[in-house]
Amino acid sequence: MDRELVTLCSEFLNSETNTTETVIEWRMAELIANEEVQRKIVEEIKETVGER
């Protein structure tokens, strides 16, 4: 029983990680394809962090 529970918990954690990874990959692909959004992000970073 304990071994089965550990296996199930591991599967749940792995599936959550894969879901998060997939969402990040899709968002990055969208950013790469959209130059206007890239420009806005760079401007926001400059306003928040400043030039370095």
Kinemage of the C-alpha trace (Angstrom):
@kinemage 1
@onewidth
@group {chain A} dominant
@subgroup {mainchain}
@vectorlist {calphas} color= white
{ca met a 1} P 0.000 0.000 0.000
{ca asp a 2} L 2.750 2.481 0.908
{ca arg a 3} L 4.624 1.817 -2.309
{ca glu a 4} L 1.449 2.355 -4.349
{ca leu a 5} L 0.760 5.634 -2.555
{ca val a 6} L 4.289 6.862 -3.247
{ca thr a 7} L 3.903 5.919 -6.916
{ca leu a 8} L 0.594 7.772 -7.188
{ca cys a 9} L 2.004 10.884 -5.507
{ca ser a 10} L 4.984 10.800 -7.834
{ca glu a 11} L 2.715 10.565 -10.876
{ca phe a 12} L 0.626 13.520 -9.676
{ca leu a 13} L 3.715 15.656 -9.093
{ca asn a 14} L 5.203 14.748 -12.469
{ca ser a 15} L 1.991 15.533 -14.320
{ca glu a 16} L 1.801 18.949 -12.624
{ca thr a 17} L 5.386 19.721 -13.607
{ca asn a 18} L 4.732 18.693 -17.209
{ca thr a 19} L 1.619 20.879 -17.352
{ca thr a 20} L 3.516 23.904 -16.051
{ca glu a 21} L 6.365 23.265 -18.467
{ca thr a 22} L 3.967 23.032 -21.406
{ca val a 23} L 2.256 26.308 -20.497
{ca ile a 24} L 5.606 28.096 -20.242
{ca glu a 25} L 6.720 26.697 -23.603
{ca trp a 26} L 3.510 27.883 -25.298
{ca arg a 27} L 3.769 31.352 -23.738
{ca met a 28} L 7.402 31.669 -24.865
{ca ala a 29} L 6.428 30.626 -28.397
{ca glu a 30} L 3.726 33.305 -28.407
{ca leu a 31} L 6.221 35.919 -27.223
{ca ile a 32} L 8.708 34.971 -29.922
{ca ala a 33} L 6.011 35.362 -32.570
{ca asn a 34} L 4.772 38.749 -31.311
{ca glu a 35} L 7.302 41.589 -31.604
{ca glu a 36} L 4.941 44.188 -30.138
{ca val a 37} L 4.588 42.191 -26.928
{ca gln a 38} L 8.372 41.739 -26.806
{ca arg a 39} L 8.828 45.501 -27.068
{ca lys a 40} L 6.340 46.123 -24.248
{ca ile a 41} L 8.069 43.580 -22.026
{ca val a 42} L 11.477 45.158 -22.614
{ca glu a 43} L 10.076 48.611 -21.811
{ca glu a 44} L 8.436 47.349 -18.617
{ca ile a 45} L 11.670 45.670 -17.519
{ca lys a 46} L 13.613 48.883 -18.195
{ca glu a 47} L 11.087 50.912 -16.176
{ca thr a 48} L 11.188 48.463 -13.286
{ca val a 49} L 14.861 47.453 -13.210
{ca gly a 50} L 16.485 50.233 -15.186
{ca glu a 51} L 19.228 50.130 -17.793
{ca arg a 52} L 22.290 48.061 -16.919
